[in-house]
Amino acid sequence: MMEICTLDLHGFNPKVPVHRLGELAAAPGVLVWVDLIDTNANEMRAIAAQFSLPPLALEDALEPRQRPKLEHYDDHSFLVAYSHQGSMGDLAEIDLFVGHDWIVTVRNRNEVAAAWDNSRLRGRFNHKPPVALSIGLLGAALVAGIYGMNFKNMPETEWTVGYPLALATMLLLTVVLTAYFKKKRYL
């Protein structure tokens, strides 16, 4: 199943044809979200053509149970993560392709074959400030998450300025992303 929507200064548009995705993502002030649920190769190829997604990342998105990872490309990033889903604490894989003004989410059923609950995600996308604020805090969460992994070979953790530098990086990312979204009038 494929759901495509855009968000711009005029509001939320839940019905967008696939062939216009690249054009809309390039338009200033427009955020494009493509949500693929239990998708197939044909749907993925149609989306990949609009955003020039790399074949290996597409393969990873279609193949379940990938290891969590973050890969950077010239004009977007690809993230494999897991989300708590259902009352039993099951994990469900979510793959995200994130570009400057577009997001493609690929979600499959969790380990016990429970489907995703779309109503919560759809409702959140309809509210610009919470979404923009969440993305604004993403940089701080990323830095905190990396340093929270407690790897033994992280030389910057031994620096006397390592902790203040990590805090400054989190603050800087939050300020820059918040300023960007204010400039785009999403906050």
C-alpha positions, 0 to 999 in steps of 0.5 A, spaced: 500 500 500 502 506 498 500 513 501 503 519 498 501 526 501 504 533 501 505 539 506 506 546 504 503 553 506 496 552 503 496 545 508 496 538 507 494 534 501 493 527 501 492 525 494 498 526 490 500 522 483 507 518 483 509 522 477 509 529 480 513 527 486 520 529 484 517 536 481 513 537 488 519 535 492 523 540 488 518 546 489 520 551 495 516 550 501 513 543 499 514 537 504 513 530 500 512 524 504 511 517 501 509 512 506 510 505 503 506 499 507 508 492 505 510 494 499 512 491 493 518 492 488 514 495 483 511 500 487 519 501 490 521 502 483 516 507 481 518 511 487 526 510 486 525 513 479 522 520 482 528 521 487 534 517 484 534 512 490 540 507 490 539 500 488 542 497 494 538 501 499 532 499 495 534 492 496 535 493 503 528 496 504 525 491 500 528 485 504 526 485 512 530 484 518 536 489 516 541 491 521 539 498 524 544 503 520 545 510 517 548 511 510 549 518 507 548 519 499 549 525 495 542 528 496 539 524 501 540 519 507 537 512 508 536 509 515 534 502 518 531 503 524 526 499 529 519 501 532 516 498 538 509 496 535 503 493 539 502 491 546 507 485 546 513 490 545 514 487 538 519 491 534 517 493 527 522 495 522 522 502 518 526 504 513 527 511 511 529 515 505 530 522 507 532 528 502 532 535 503 524 536 502 522 529 502 521 523 506 520 516 504 518 511 509 518 503 508 514 499 513 513 492 513 509 488 518 512 486 525 515 479 527 508 477 529 505 479 522 501 485 526 500 491 521 502 498 522 497 503 525 497 509 520 492 513 523 497 516 528 502 517 523 497 521 518 495 525 524 502 527 526 504 529 519 498 534 519 501 538 524 506 542 521 509 545 528 510 538 532 513 535 526 518 541 524 520 541 532 521 534 532 526 534 526 529 540 529 531 536 536 533 530 531 540 533 531 541 533 539 537 526 539 542 523 534 548 526 538 546 523 544 544 517 541 551 516 539 555 517 545 550 513 549 552 507 546 558 507 550 563 504 545 570 503 548 574 506 542 571 513 542 577 518 543 573 524 543 570 521 550 577 522 553 578 529 551 577 534 556 573 538 552 569 532 549 563 533 553 562 540 552 563 539 545 558 534 545 553 539 548 555 544 544 554 540 538 547 538 540 545 545 542 548 548 535 544 543 531 537 544 535 538 552 534 540 551 526 534 546 525 529 550 529 531 557 525 531 553 518 524 551 520 522 558 522 525 561 516 520 556 512 514 558 516 513 551 519 514 553 526 
